[in-house]
């Protein structure tokens, strides 16, 4: 009987502690203000063979049909190490890099599965990163991805990213505008 009471007492104590810590963590996360970050990614494919491409196709699948004119096909995998700048110009202030990979996941459209780290090298968030993941329909003018987490200043980050082409071509790359809303 004493053993049962001790077990019940321990269970109640642990339940109370768990409820207190999870409520505190939730309350703390809700009190963190939403932050808006705005920058540009420079995706320089340069035909995948230029002097310094920042994105490169590492797996190329055969075309599904002779009518397929897209420079990318279902199953293609590309790795990215693109510049992240304050403005759309290459000469704009460097913030960091976007590093990750993209997989073409649709055999009937321009849809990629994107895994991307926004790595901050300069400015107030230097040494931190934000991890983005999402389904990217490249033929849509505006695309939404989720903020999964981050490091440093953005540890336990949550939010979303809106991306749209600023000056972009599937064949050569270009500039993509990012608006990240994170807390």
VMD Tcl script that builds the backbone (N, CA, C; Angstrom):
set m [mol new atoms 549]
animate dup $m
set s [atomselect $m all]
$s set {name element resname resid chain x y z} {
  {N N UNK 1 A 0.822 -1.188 0.000}
  {CA C UNK 1 A 0.000 0.000 0.000}
  {C C UNK 1 A 0.866 1.251 0.000}
  {N N UNK 2 A 1.928 1.250 0.839}
  {CA C UNK 2 A 2.817 2.408 0.898}
  {C C UNK 2 A 3.511 2.596 -0.438}
  {N N UNK 3 A 3.842 1.498 -1.094}
  {CA C UNK 3 A 4.510 1.570 -2.397}
  {C C UNK 3 A 3.584 2.199 -3.435}
  {N N UNK 4 A 2.298 1.852 -3.381}
  {CA C UNK 4 A 1.329 2.414 -4.327}
  {C C UNK 4 A 1.171 3.908 -4.111}
  {N N UNK 5 A 1.139 4.342 -2.843}
  {CA C UNK 5 A 1.017 5.770 -2.550}
  {C C UNK 5 A 2.252 6.534 -3.012}
  {N N UNK 6 A 3.433 5.958 -2.817}
  {CA C UNK 6 A 4.668 6.602 -3.264}
  {C C UNK 6 A 4.669 6.738 -4.785}
  {N N UNK 7 A 4.241 5.689 -5.474}
  {CA C UNK 7 A 4.180 5.725 -6.938}
  {C C UNK 7 A 3.171 6.768 -7.396}
  {N N UNK 8 A 2.005 6.812 -6.760}
  {CA C UNK 8 A 0.977 7.790 -7.107}
  {C C UNK 8 A 1.480 9.201 -6.836}
  {N N UNK 9 A 2.133 9.400 -5.699}
  {CA C UNK 9 A 2.689 10.712 -5.352}
  {C C UNK 9 A 3.731 11.142 -6.388}
  {N N UNK 10 A 4.623 10.235 -6.775}
  {CA C UNK 10 A 5.656 10.536 -7.778}
  {C C UNK 10 A 5.018 10.887 -9.115}
  {N N UNK 11 A 3.987 10.130 -9.504}
  {CA C UNK 11 A 3.304 10.390 -10.766}
  {C C UNK 11 A 2.663 11.776 -10.756}
  {N N UNK 12 A 1.987 12.126 -9.664}
  {CA C UNK 12 A 1.341 13.440 -9.554}
  {C C UNK 12 A 2.374 14.562 -9.605}
  {N N UNK 13 A 3.489 14.379 -8.922}
  {CA C UNK 13 A 4.546 15.384 -8.916}
  {C C UNK 13 A 5.119 15.576 -10.319}
  {N N UNK 14 A 5.418 14.482 -11.006}
  {CA C UNK 14 A 5.955 14.564 -12.367}
  {C C UNK 14 A 4.943 15.182 -13.328}
  {N N UNK 15 A 3.662 14.836 -13.188}
  {CA C UNK 15 A 2.624 15.413 -14.049}
  {C C UNK 15 A 2.533 16.914 -13.857}
  {N N UNK 16 A 2.601 17.361 -12.602}
  {CA C UNK 16 A 2.545 18.791 -12.303}
  {C C UNK 16 A 3.751 19.509 -12.889}
  {N N UNK 17 A 4.936 18.938 -12.715}
  {CA C UNK 17 A 6.145 19.546 -13.285}
  {C C UNK 17 A 6.071 19.609 -14.802}
  {N N UNK 18 A 5.588 18.544 -15.445}
  {CA C UNK 18 A 5.465 18.525 -16.897}
  {C C UNK 18 A 4.487 19.599 -17.361}
  {N N UNK 19 A 3.336 19.706 -16.704}
  {CA C UNK 19 A 2.342 20.713 -17.078}
  {C C UNK 19 A 2.908 22.114 -16.901}
  {N N UNK 20 A 3.655 22.340 -15.845}
  {CA C UNK 20 A 4.241 23.659 -15.591}
  {C C UNK 20 A 5.270 24.015 -16.657}
  {N N UNK 21 A 6.151 23.078 -16.984}
  {CA C UNK 21 A 7.213 23.390 -17.954}
  {C C UNK 21 A 6.662 23.534 -19.361}
  {N N UNK 22 A 5.687 22.704 -19.766}
  {CA C UNK 22 A 5.154 22.853 -21.123}
  {C C UNK 22 A 4.328 24.114 -21.243}
  {N N UNK 23 A 3.580 24.479 -20.208}
  {CA C UNK 23 A 2.815 25.724 -20.237}
  {C C UNK 23 A 3.764 26.905 -20.300}
  {N N UNK 24 A 4.837 26.858 -19.537}
  {CA C UNK 24 A 5.819 27.946 -19.553}
  {C C UNK 24 A 6.483 28.086 -20.906}
  {N N UNK 25 A 6.837 26.965 -21.534}
  {CA C UNK 25 A 7.486 27.011 -22.849}
  {C C UNK 25 A 6.529 27.547 -23.898}
  {N N UNK 26 A 5.260 27.105 -23.848}
  {CA C UNK 26 A 4.270 27.585 -24.808}
  {C C UNK 26 A 4.032 29.068 -24.619}
  {N N UNK 27 A 3.891 29.489 -23.385}
  {CA C UNK 27 A 3.651 30.893 -23.100}
  {C C UNK 27 A 4.833 31.735 -23.566}
  {N N UNK 28 A 6.047 31.266 -23.340}
  {CA C UNK 28 A 7.246 31.986 -23.758}
  {C C UNK 28 A 7.288 32.102 -25.279}
  {N N UNK 29 A 6.952 30.999 -25.996}
  {CA C UNK 29 A 6.977 31.019 -27.459}
  {C C UNK 29 A 5.929 31.973 -28.006}
  {N N UNK 30 A 4.765 32.036 -27.354}
  {CA C UNK 30 A 3.707 32.921 -27.822}
  {C C UNK 30 A 4.044 34.387 -27.590}
  {N N UNK 31 A 4.857 34.673 -26.585}
  {CA C UNK 31 A 5.207 36.054 -26.286}
  {C C UNK 31 A 6.293 36.592 -27.212}
  {N N UNK 32 A 6.998 35.724 -27.928}
  {CA C UNK 32 A 8.059 36.154 -28.824}
  {C C UNK 32 A 7.425 36.850 -30.031}
  {N N UNK 33 A 7.854 38.070 -30.350}
  {CA C UNK 33 A 7.209 38.802 -31.446}
  {C C UNK 33 A 7.595 38.240 -32.816}
  {N N UNK 34 A 6.683 38.399 -33.768}
  {CA C UNK 34 A 6.946 37.999 -35.149}
  {C C UNK 34 A 7.938 38.988 -35.752}
  {N N UNK 35 A 8.956 38.464 -36.430}
  {CA C UNK 35 A 9.987 39.291 -37.050}
  {C C UNK 35 A 9.873 39.133 -38.568}
  {N N UNK 36 A 9.991 40.238 -39.305}
  {CA C UNK 36 A 9.966 40.191 -40.768}
  {C C UNK 36 A 11.371 40.457 -41.301}
  {N N UNK 37 A 11.901 39.508 -42.067}
  {CA C UNK 37 A 13.217 39.647 -42.695}
  {C C UNK 37 A 13.019 39.676 -44.204}
  {N N UNK 38 A 13.747 40.561 -44.883}
  {CA C UNK 38 A 13.593 40.720 -46.330}
  {C C UNK 38 A 14.963 40.723 -46.989}
  {N N UNK 39 A 15.165 39.852 -47.972}
  {CA C UNK 39 A 16.425 39.821 -48.690}
  {C C UNK 39 A 16.255 39.113 -50.029}
  {N N UNK 40 A 17.369 38.982 -50.762}
  {CA C UNK 40 A 17.356 38.428 -52.113}
  {C C UNK 40 A 18.380 37.304 -52.234}
  {N N UNK 41 A 17.973 36.245 -52.929}
  {CA C UNK 41 A 18.866 35.122 -53.194}
  {C C UNK 41 A 19.306 35.193 -54.654}
  {N N UNK 42 A 20.615 35.049 -54.876}
  {CA C UNK 42 A 21.186 35.073 -56.226}
  {C C UNK 42 A 21.516 33.644 -56.639}
  {N N UNK 43 A 20.676 33.097 -57.502}
  {CA C UNK 43 A 20.740 31.706 -57.942}
  {C C UNK 43 A 21.431 31.671 -59.300}
  {N N UNK 44 A 22.752 31.516 -59.320}
  {CA C UNK 44 A 23.531 31.605 -60.557}
  {C C UNK 44 A 23.816 30.232 -61.145}
  {N N UNK 45 A 22.872 29.746 -61.970}
  {CA C UNK 45 A 23.083 28.458 -62.627}
  {C C UNK 45 A 24.159 28.560 -63.698}
  {N N UNK 46 A 24.178 29.652 -64.432}
  {CA C UNK 46 A 25.104 29.850 -65.562}
  {C C UNK 46 A 25.268 28.559 -66.361}
  {N N UNK 47 A 24.120 27.951 -66.660}
  {CA C UNK 47 A 24.151 26.725 -67.446}
  {C C UNK 47 A 24.800 25.566 -66.713}
  {N N UNK 48 A 24.967 25.674 -65.411}
  {CA C UNK 48 A 25.597 24.665 -64.556}
  {C C UNK 48 A 27.087 24.504 -64.828}
  {N N UNK 49 A 27.622 25.240 -65.768}
  {CA C UNK 49 A 29.022 25.032 -66.121}
  {C C UNK 49 A 29.809 26.327 -66.149}
  {N N UNK 50 A 29.213 27.431 -65.738}
  {CA C UNK 50 A 29.901 28.718 -65.795}
  {C C UNK 50 A 31.108 28.745 -64.882}
  {N N UNK 51 A 31.781 29.889 -64.822}
  {CA C UNK 51 A 33.009 29.976 -64.030}
  {C C UNK 51 A 32.786 29.746 -62.535}
  {N N UNK 52 A 31.673 30.204 -62.003}
  {CA C UNK 52 A 31.400 30.030 -60.568}
  {C C UNK 52 A 29.900 29.829 -60.335}
  {N N UNK 53 A 29.343 28.695 -60.759}
  {CA C UNK 53 A 27.918 28.494 -60.492}
  {C C UNK 53 A 27.687 28.340 -58.994}
  {N N UNK 54 A 26.559 28.876 -58.507}
  {CA C UNK 54 A 26.229 28.729 -57.090}
  {C C UNK 54 A 25.130 27.692 -56.891}
  {N N UNK 55 A 24.642 27.136 -57.982}
  {CA C UNK 55 A 23.676 26.047 -57.943}
  {C C UNK 55 A 24.065 25.070 -59.040}
  {N N UNK 56 A 24.012 23.794 -58.721}
  {CA C UNK 56 A 24.452 22.811 -59.706}
  {C C UNK 56 A 23.573 21.573 -59.643}
  {N N UNK 57 A 23.158 21.119 -60.809}
  {CA C UNK 57 A 22.390 19.885 -60.893}
  {C C UNK 57 A 23.357 18.723 -60.682}
  {N N UNK 58 A 23.081 17.863 -59.705}
  {CA C UNK 58 A 23.978 16.732 -59.436}
  {C C UNK 58 A 23.396 15.408 -59.923}
  {N N UNK 59 A 22.071 15.378 -60.116}
  {CA C UNK 59 A 21.426 14.208 -60.711}
  {C C UNK 59 A 20.505 14.718 -61.807}
  {N N UNK 60 A 20.692 14.209 -63.014}
  {CA C UNK 60 A 19.861 14.593 -64.148}
  {C C UNK 60 A 19.155 13.355 -64.669}
  {N N UNK 61 A 17.852 13.423 -64.706}
  {CA C UNK 61 A 17.060 12.303 -65.201}
  {C C UNK 61 A 16.810 12.489 -66.693}
  {N N UNK 62 A 16.576 11.402 -67.420}
  {CA C UNK 62 A 16.260 11.535 -68.845}
  {C C UNK 62 A 14.900 12.203 -69.031}
  {N N UNK 63 A 14.728 12.888 -70.145}
  {CA C UNK 63 A 13.452 13.547 -70.458}
  {C C UNK 63 A 12.362 12.486 -70.584}
  {N N UNK 64 A 11.161 12.822 -70.096}
  {CA C UNK 64 A 10.038 11.890 -70.158}
  {C C UNK 64 A 9.487 11.766 -71.583}
  {N N UNK 65 A 9.602 12.858 -72.358}
  {CA C UNK 65 A 9.116 12.827 -73.733}
  {C C UNK 65 A 9.939 13.785 -74.579}
  {N N UNK 66 A 9.850 13.638 -75.876}
  {CA C UNK 66 A 10.577 14.522 -76.794}
  {C C UNK 66 A 9.991 15.930 -76.769}
  {N N UNK 67 A 8.747 16.077 -76.300}
  {CA C UNK 67 A 8.085 17.386 -76.252}
  {C C UNK 67 A 8.461 18.177 -75.006}
  {N N UNK 68 A 9.174 17.567 -74.087}
  {CA C UNK 68 A 9.559 18.224 -72.838}
  {C C UNK 68 A 10.656 19.250 -73.117}
  {N N UNK 69 A 10.310 20.535 -72.963}
  {CA C UNK 69 A 11.275 21.609 -73.243}
  {C C UNK 69 A 11.846 22.225 -71.973}
  {N N UNK 70 A 11.416 21.749 -70.816}
  {CA C UNK 70 A 11.916 22.298 -69.557}
  {C C UNK 70 A 13.392 21.948 -69.384}
  {N N UNK 71 A 14.186 22.905 -68.855}
  {CA C UNK 71 A 15.590 22.594 -68.599}
  {C C UNK 71 A 15.779 21.618 -67.432}
  {N N UNK 72 A 14.716 21.330 -66.703}
  {CA C UNK 72 A 14.791 20.392 -65.580}
  {C C UNK 72 A 13.658 19.382 -65.700}
  {N N UNK 73 A 13.879 18.164 -65.212}
  {CA C UNK 73 A 12.866 17.117 -65.322}
  {C C UNK 73 A 12.656 16.420 -63.981}
  {N N UNK 74 A 11.582 15.613 -63.922}
  {CA C UNK 74 A 11.238 14.860 -62.724}
  {C C UNK 74 A 12.443 14.039 -62.248}
  {N N UNK 75 A 12.780 14.160 -60.964}
  {CA C UNK 75 A 13.885 13.412 -60.380}
  {C C UNK 75 A 15.200 14.158 -60.346}
  {N N UNK 76 A 15.288 15.290 -61.041}
  {CA C UNK 76 A 16.525 16.084 -60.996}
  {C C UNK 76 A 16.793 16.553 -59.569}
  {N N UNK 77 A 18.050 16.558 -59.175}
  {CA C UNK 77 A 18.459 17.055 -57.860}
  {C C UNK 77 A 19.526 18.123 -58.070}
  {N N UNK 78 A 19.343 19.272 -57.425}
  {CA C UNK 78 A 20.327 20.356 -57.515}
  {C C UNK 78 A 20.756 20.756 -56.111}
  {N N UNK 79 A 22.030 21.096 -55.959}
  {CA C UNK 79 A 22.529 21.627 -54.692}
  {C C UNK 79 A 22.747 23.124 -54.857}
  {N N UNK 80 A 22.564 23.857 -53.761}
  {CA C UNK 80 A 22.607 25.314 -53.797}
  {C C UNK 80 A 23.589 25.858 -52.775}
  {N N UNK 81 A 24.294 26.887 -53.162}
  {CA C UNK 81 A 25.158 27.645 -52.257}
  {C C UNK 81 A 25.129 29.092 -52.759}
  {N N UNK 82 A 23.938 29.686 -52.678}
  {CA C UNK 82 A 23.674 30.983 -53.296}
  {C C UNK 82 A 23.929 32.146 -52.347}
  {N N UNK 83 A 24.278 33.290 -52.935}
  {CA C UNK 83 A 24.444 34.508 -52.144}
  {C C UNK 83 A 23.101 34.996 -51.639}
  {N N UNK 84 A 23.092 35.557 -50.444}
  {CA C UNK 84 A 21.917 36.166 -49.835}
  {C C UNK 84 A 22.278 37.618 -49.570}
  {N N UNK 85 A 21.586 38.556 -50.229}
  {CA C UNK 85 A 21.946 39.972 -50.133}
  {C C UNK 85 A 20.769 40.820 -49.678}
  {N N UNK 86 A 21.104 42.031 -49.248}
  {CA C UNK 86 A 20.097 42.970 -48.763}
  {C C UNK 86 A 19.216 43.483 -49.901}
  {N N UNK 87 A 19.806 43.689 -51.073}
  {CA C UNK 87 A 19.068 44.180 -52.233}
  {C C UNK 87 A 19.188 43.232 -53.408}
  {N N UNK 88 A 18.507 43.535 -54.523}
  {CA C UNK 88 A 18.508 42.632 -55.673}
  {C C UNK 88 A 19.789 42.649 -56.508}
  {N N UNK 89 A 20.637 43.641 -56.337}
  {CA C UNK 89 A 21.866 43.746 -57.118}
  {C C UNK 89 A 22.960 42.837 -56.542}
  {N N UNK 90 A 23.817 42.306 -57.425}
  {CA C UNK 90 A 24.966 41.512 -56.964}
  {C C UNK 90 A 25.901 42.342 -56.087}
  {N N UNK 91 A 25.903 43.649 -56.293}
  {CA C UNK 91 A 26.775 44.536 -55.514}
  {C C UNK 91 A 26.158 44.921 -54.171}
  {N N UNK 92 A 24.927 44.494 -53.923}
  {CA C UNK 92 A 24.247 44.820 -52.671}
  {C C UNK 92 A 24.971 44.184 -51.481}
  {N N UNK 93 A 24.713 44.716 -50.300}
  {CA C UNK 93 A 25.358 44.227 -49.074}
  {C C UNK 93 A 25.098 42.737 -48.865}
  {N N UNK 94 A 26.171 41.977 -48.652}
  {CA C UNK 94 A 26.078 40.533 -48.438}
  {C C UNK 94 A 25.605 40.246 -47.013}
  {N N UNK 95 A 24.567 39.426 -46.895}
  {CA C UNK 95 A 24.046 39.014 -45.595}
  {C C UNK 95 A 24.574 37.627 -45.239}
  {N N UNK 96 A 24.612 36.750 -46.234}
  {CA C UNK 96 A 25.055 35.381 -45.994}
  {C C UNK 96 A 24.850 34.526 -47.220}
  {N N UNK 97 A 24.439 33.273 -46.993}
  {CA C UNK 97 A 24.253 32.324 -48.089}
  {C C UNK 97 A 22.986 31.508 -47.869}
  {N N UNK 98 A 22.443 31.006 -48.958}
  {CA C UNK 98 A 21.376 30.012 -48.891}
  {C C UNK 98 A 22.002 28.696 -49.334}
  {N N UNK 99 A 21.967 27.714 -48.459}
  {CA C UNK 99 A 22.600 26.427 -48.742}
  {C C UNK 99 A 21.584 25.312 -48.561}
  {N N UNK 100 A 21.534 24.415 -49.536}
  {CA C UNK 100 A 20.597 23.308 -49.442}
  {C C UNK 100 A 20.497 22.544 -50.734}
  {N N UNK 101 A 19.327 21.943 -50.949}
  {CA C UNK 101 A 19.116 21.190 -52.179}
  {C C UNK 101 A 17.655 21.248 -52.588}
  {N N UNK 102 A 17.422 20.945 -53.856}
  {CA C UNK 102 A 16.095 20.980 -54.438}
  {C C UNK 102 A 15.905 19.728 -55.283}
  {N N UNK 103 A 14.741 19.103 -55.173}
  {CA C UNK 103 A 14.433 17.900 -55.939}
  {C C UNK 103 A 13.167 18.154 -56.746}
  {N N UNK 104 A 13.213 17.892 -58.059}
  {CA C UNK 104 A 12.009 18.019 -58.892}
  {C C UNK 104 A 11.108 16.840 -58.568}
  {N N UNK 105 A 9.917 17.115 -58.009}
  {CA C UNK 105 A 9.048 16.049 -57.525}
  {C C UNK 105 A 7.784 15.857 -58.351}
  {N N UNK 106 A 7.582 16.672 -59.361}
  {CA C UNK 106 A 6.388 16.551 -60.183}
  {C C UNK 106 A 6.768 16.145 -61.596}
  {N N UNK 107 A 6.088 15.133 -62.115}
  {CA C UNK 107 A 6.369 14.737 -63.493}
  {C C UNK 107 A 5.493 15.490 -64.481}
  {N N UNK 108 A 4.577 16.308 -63.979}
  {CA C UNK 108 A 3.695 17.051 -64.873}
  {C C UNK 108 A 3.723 18.542 -64.639}
  {N N UNK 109 A 4.691 19.030 -63.921}
  {CA C UNK 109 A 4.745 20.460 -63.641}
  {C C UNK 109 A 6.094 20.857 -63.102}
  {N N UNK 110 A 6.195 22.124 -62.767}
  {CA C UNK 110 A 7.461 22.675 -62.273}
  {C C UNK 110 A 7.416 22.765 -60.753}
  {N N UNK 111 A 7.396 21.628 -60.088}
  {CA C UNK 111 A 7.284 21.599 -58.628}
  {C C UNK 111 A 8.538 20.969 -58.029}
  {N N UNK 112 A 9.152 21.688 -57.094}
  {CA C UNK 112 A 10.341 21.200 -56.394}
  {C C UNK 112 A 10.046 21.022 -54.916}
  {N N UNK 113 A 10.755 20.095 -54.296}
  {CA C UNK 113 A 10.788 19.977 -52.844}
  {C C UNK 113 A 12.092 20.649 -52.431}
  {N N UNK 114 A 11.989 21.723 -51.653}
  {CA C UNK 114 A 13.150 22.544 -51.318}
  {C C UNK 114 A 13.527 22.391 -49.851}
  {N N UNK 115 A 14.799 22.151 -49.604}
  {CA C UNK 115 A 15.371 22.115 -48.261}
  {C C UNK 115 A 16.473 23.165 -48.241}
  {N N UNK 116 A 16.297 24.226 -47.452}
  {CA C UNK 116 A 17.177 25.387 -47.566}
  {C C UNK 116 A 17.544 25.955 -46.197}
  {N N UNK 117 A 18.824 26.228 -46.015}
  {CA C UNK 117 A 19.312 26.905 -44.815}
  {C C UNK 117 A 19.687 28.330 -45.192}
  {N N UNK 118 A 19.112 29.306 -44.513}
  {CA C UNK 118 A 19.518 30.701 -44.671}
  {C C UNK 118 A 20.609 30.925 -43.637}
  {N N UNK 119 A 21.846 31.020 -44.087}
  {CA C UNK 119 A 23.008 31.104 -43.200}
  {C C UNK 119 A 23.468 32.554 -43.133}
  {N N UNK 120 A 23.363 33.155 -41.956}
  {CA C UNK 120 A 23.728 34.559 -41.779}
  {C C UNK 120 A 25.208 34.665 -41.436}
  {N N UNK 121 A 25.950 35.382 -42.297}
  {CA C UNK 121 A 27.394 35.545 -42.110}
  {C C UNK 121 A 27.766 36.950 -41.667}
  {N N UNK 122 A 26.891 37.920 -41.911}
  {CA C UNK 122 A 27.159 39.322 -41.574}
  {C C UNK 122 A 25.914 39.934 -40.937}
  {N N UNK 123 A 26.108 41.010 -40.196}
  {CA C UNK 123 A 24.980 41.707 -39.595}
  {C C UNK 123 A 24.629 41.188 -38.222}
  {N N UNK 124 A 23.477 41.612 -37.711}
  {CA C UNK 124 A 23.109 41.288 -36.324}
  {C C UNK 124 A 22.857 39.802 -36.069}
  {N N UNK 125 A 22.595 39.014 -37.114}
  {CA C UNK 125 A 22.307 37.592 -36.926}
  {C C UNK 125 A 23.470 36.698 -37.353}
  {N N UNK 126 A 24.665 37.270 -37.520}
  {CA C UNK 126 A 25.843 36.497 -37.953}
  {C C UNK 126 A 26.044 35.290 -37.044}
  {N N UNK 127 A 26.276 34.138 -37.658}
  {CA C UNK 127 A 26.462 32.903 -36.903}
  {C C UNK 127 A 25.173 32.127 -36.685}
  {N N UNK 128 A 24.046 32.698 -37.064}
  {CA C UNK 128 A 22.748 32.039 -36.914}
  {C C UNK 128 A 22.261 31.540 -38.271}
  {N N UNK 129 A 21.244 30.688 -38.250}
  {CA C UNK 129 A 20.642 30.229 -39.498}
  {C C UNK 129 A 19.160 29.953 -39.287}
  {N N UNK 130 A 18.430 29.942 -40.394}
  {CA C UNK 130 A 17.010 29.585 -40.405}
  {C C UNK 130 A 16.855 28.440 -41.395}
  {N N UNK 131 A 16.113 27.399 -40.999}
  {CA C UNK 131 A 15.888 26.260 -41.884}
  {C C UNK 131 A 14.496 26.361 -42.495}
  {N N UNK 132 A 14.451 26.322 -43.829}
  {CA C UNK 132 A 13.212 26.436 -44.603}
  {C C UNK 132 A 12.963 25.115 -45.322}
  {N N UNK 133 A 11.718 24.703 -45.388}
  {CA C UNK 133 A 11.366 23.515 -46.166}
  {C C UNK 133 A 10.029 23.768 -46.842}
  {N N UNK 134 A 9.869 23.243 -48.051}
  {CA C UNK 134 A 8.572 23.415 -48.680}
  {C C UNK 134 A 8.456 22.844 -50.072}
  {N N UNK 135 A 7.226 22.785 -50.505}
  {CA C UNK 135 A 6.870 22.402 -51.872}
  {C C UNK 135 A 6.818 23.697 -52.665}
  {N N UNK 136 A 7.646 23.791 -53.700}
  {CA C UNK 136 A 7.790 25.034 -54.448}
  {C C UNK 136 A 7.259 24.857 -55.872}
  {N N UNK 137 A 6.050 25.366 -56.159}
  {CA C UNK 137 A 5.556 25.342 -57.538}
  {C C UNK 137 A 6.170 26.524 -58.306}
  {N N UNK 138 A 7.214 26.256 -59.082}
  {CA C UNK 138 A 7.983 27.320 -59.725}
  {C C UNK 138 A 7.185 28.130 -60.740}
  {N N UNK 139 A 6.073 27.585 -61.239}
  {CA C UNK 139 A 5.274 28.327 -62.204}
  {C C UNK 139 A 4.296 29.297 -61.532}
  {N N UNK 140 A 4.251 29.317 -60.218}
  {CA C UNK 140 A 3.394 30.258 -59.479}
  {C C UNK 140 A 4.174 31.539 -59.194}
  {N N UNK 141 A 3.521 32.696 -59.272}
  {CA C UNK 141 A 4.239 33.956 -59.030}
  {C C UNK 141 A 4.684 34.129 -57.580}
  {N N UNK 142 A 3.926 33.564 -56.641}
  {CA C UNK 142 A 4.252 33.672 -55.214}
  {C C UNK 142 A 4.196 32.271 -54.620}
  {N N UNK 143 A 5.229 31.943 -53.822}
  {CA C UNK 143 A 5.320 30.611 -53.229}
  {C C UNK 143 A 5.515 30.725 -51.714}
  {N N UNK 144 A 4.954 29.777 -50.988}
  {CA C UNK 144 A 5.066 29.792 -49.526}
  {C C UNK 144 A 5.767 28.529 -49.039}
  {N N UNK 145 A 6.708 28.710 -48.120}
  {CA C UNK 145 A 7.430 27.600 -47.490}
  {C C UNK 145 A 7.332 27.773 -45.978}
  {N N UNK 146 A 7.689 26.733 -45.237}
  {CA C UNK 146 A 7.622 26.828 -43.784}
  {C C UNK 146 A 9.011 26.977 -43.172}
  {N N UNK 147 A 9.064 27.742 -42.099}
  {CA C UNK 147 A 10.273 27.822 -41.278}
  {C C UNK 147 A 10.173 26.676 -40.286}
  {N N UNK 148 A 11.121 25.759 -40.365}
  {CA C UNK 148 A 11.096 24.561 -39.532}
  {C C UNK 148 A 11.850 24.769 -38.225}
  {N N UNK 149 A 12.880 25.588 -38.255}
  {CA C UNK 149 A 13.692 25.817 -37.062}
  {C C UNK 149 A 14.862 26.709 -37.396}
  {N N UNK 150 A 15.856 26.688 -36.537}
  {CA C UNK 150 A 17.023 27.520 -36.778}
  {C C UNK 150 A 18.091 27.281 -35.733}
  {N N UNK 151 A 19.161 28.056 -35.849}
  {CA C UNK 151 A 20.259 27.984 -34.892}
  {C C UNK 151 A 20.565 29.382 -34.382}
  {N N UNK 152 A 21.326 29.452 -33.297}
  {CA C UNK 152 A 21.725 30.748 -32.748}
  {C C UNK 152 A 20.521 31.584 -32.350}
  {N N UNK 153 A 20.431 32.783 -32.904}
  {CA C UNK 153 A 19.332 33.702 -32.597}
  {C C UNK 153 A 17.969 33.090 -32.940}
  {N N UNK 154 A 17.935 32.173 -33.891}
  {CA C UNK 154 A 16.671 31.611 -34.379}
  {C C UNK 154 A 16.397 30.197 -33.863}
  {N N UNK 155 A 17.016 29.830 -32.754}
  {CA C UNK 155 A 16.759 28.520 -32.158}
  {C C UNK 155 A 15.267 28.401 -31.829}
  {N N UNK 156 A 14.659 27.287 -32.155}
  {CA C UNK 156 A 13.221 27.022 -31.984}
  {C C UNK 156 A 12.353 27.918 -32.861}
  {N N UNK 157 A 12.902 28.449 -33.942}
  {CA C UNK 157 A 12.143 29.347 -34.818}
  {C C UNK 157 A 10.958 28.630 -35.457}
  {N N UNK 158 A 9.914 29.395 -35.687}
  {CA C UNK 158 A 8.721 28.958 -36.414}
  {C C UNK 158 A 8.284 30.117 -37.288}
  {N N UNK 159 A 7.629 29.797 -38.395}
  {CA C UNK 159 A 7.123 30.852 -39.256}
  {C C UNK 159 A 6.961 30.370 -40.682}
  {N N UNK 160 A 7.059 31.321 -41.611}
  {CA C UNK 160 A 6.908 30.980 -43.017}
  {C C UNK 160 A 7.720 31.939 -43.877}
  {N N UNK 161 A 7.951 31.528 -45.127}
  {CA C UNK 161 A 8.685 32.359 -46.072}
  {C C UNK 161 A 7.866 32.485 -47.349}
  {N N UNK 162 A 7.757 33.707 -47.843}
  {CA C UNK 162 A 7.134 33.979 -49.131}
  {C C UNK 162 A 8.261 34.288 -50.108}
  {N N UNK 163 A 8.308 33.564 -51.217}
  {CA C UNK 163 A 9.338 33.825 -52.228}
  {C C UNK 163 A 8.666 34.133 -53.556}
  {N N UNK 164 A 9.309 35.012 -54.314}
  {CA C UNK 164 A 8.830 35.301 -55.663}
  {C C UNK 164 A 10.011 35.707 -56.525}
  {N N UNK 165 A 9.884 35.424 -57.803}
  {CA C UNK 165 A 10.963 35.748 -58.725}
  {C C UNK 165 A 11.084 37.254 -58.877}
  {N N UNK 166 A 12.298 37.745 -58.749}
  {CA C UNK 166 A 12.583 39.153 -59.000}
  {C C UNK 166 A 13.036 39.302 -60.449}
  {N N UNK 167 A 13.986 38.490 -60.845}
  {CA C UNK 167 A 14.493 38.437 -62.219}
  {C C UNK 167 A 15.075 37.041 -62.379}
  {N N UNK 168 A 14.266 36.102 -62.887}
  {CA C UNK 168 A 14.653 34.697 -62.817}
  {C C UNK 168 A 14.276 33.942 -64.085}
  {N N UNK 169 A 15.122 32.993 -64.461}
  {CA C UNK 169 A 14.875 32.090 -65.580}
  {C C UNK 169 A 15.250 30.680 -65.131}
  {N N UNK 170 A 14.429 29.695 -65.486}
  {CA C UNK 170 A 14.747 28.310 -65.125}
  {C C UNK 170 A 16.052 27.842 -65.750}
  {N N UNK 171 A 16.390 28.375 -66.907}
  {CA C UNK 171 A 17.593 27.925 -67.606}
  {C C UNK 171 A 18.872 28.483 -66.998}
  {N N UNK 172 A 18.838 29.739 -66.543}
  {CA C UNK 172 A 20.083 30.378 -66.088}
  {C C UNK 172 A 20.067 30.810 -64.631}
  {N N UNK 173 A 18.913 30.710 -63.974}
  {CA C UNK 173 A 18.830 31.190 -62.593}
  {C C UNK 173 A 18.481 32.658 -62.568}
  {N N UNK 174 A 18.899 33.346 -61.519}
  {CA C UNK 174 A 18.590 34.762 -61.386}
  {C C UNK 174 A 18.426 35.148 -59.938}
  {N N UNK 175 A 17.534 36.111 -59.711}
  {CA C UNK 175 A 17.342 36.665 -58.371}
  {C C UNK 175 A 15.928 36.341 -57.892}
  {N N UNK 176 A 15.835 35.835 -56.664}
  {CA C UNK 176 A 14.556 35.511 -56.035}
  {C C UNK 176 A 14.430 36.341 -54.765}
  {N N UNK 177 A 13.275 36.968 -54.575}
  {CA C UNK 177 A 13.017 37.791 -53.391}
  {C C UNK 177 A 12.426 36.925 -52.284}
  {N N UNK 178 A 12.954 37.071 -51.070}
  {CA C UNK 178 A 12.473 36.333 -49.902}
  {C C UNK 178 A 11.904 37.303 -48.874}
  {N N UNK 179 A 10.719 36.998 -48.369}
  {CA C UNK 179 A 10.150 37.656 -47.195}
  {C C UNK 179 A 9.923 36.559 -46.168}
  {N N UNK 180 A 10.671 36.621 -45.068}
  {CA C UNK 180 A 10.606 35.587 -44.042}
  {C C UNK 180 A 9.945 36.179 -42.802}
  {N N UNK 181 A 8.921 35.498 -42.316}
  {CA C UNK 181 A 8.211 35.902 -41.099}
  {C C UNK 181 A 8.491 34.827 -40.060}
  {N N UNK 182 A 9.210 35.205 -39.024}
  {CA C UNK 182 A 9.708 34.210 -38.082}
  {C C UNK 182 A 9.548 34.698 -36.650}
  {N N UNK 183 A 9.267 33.750 -35.751}
  {CA C UNK 183 A 9.251 34.073 -34.320}
  {C C UNK 183 A 9.946 32.972 -33.571}
}
mol reanalyze $m
mol bondsrecalc $m
mol representation Tube
mol addrep $m
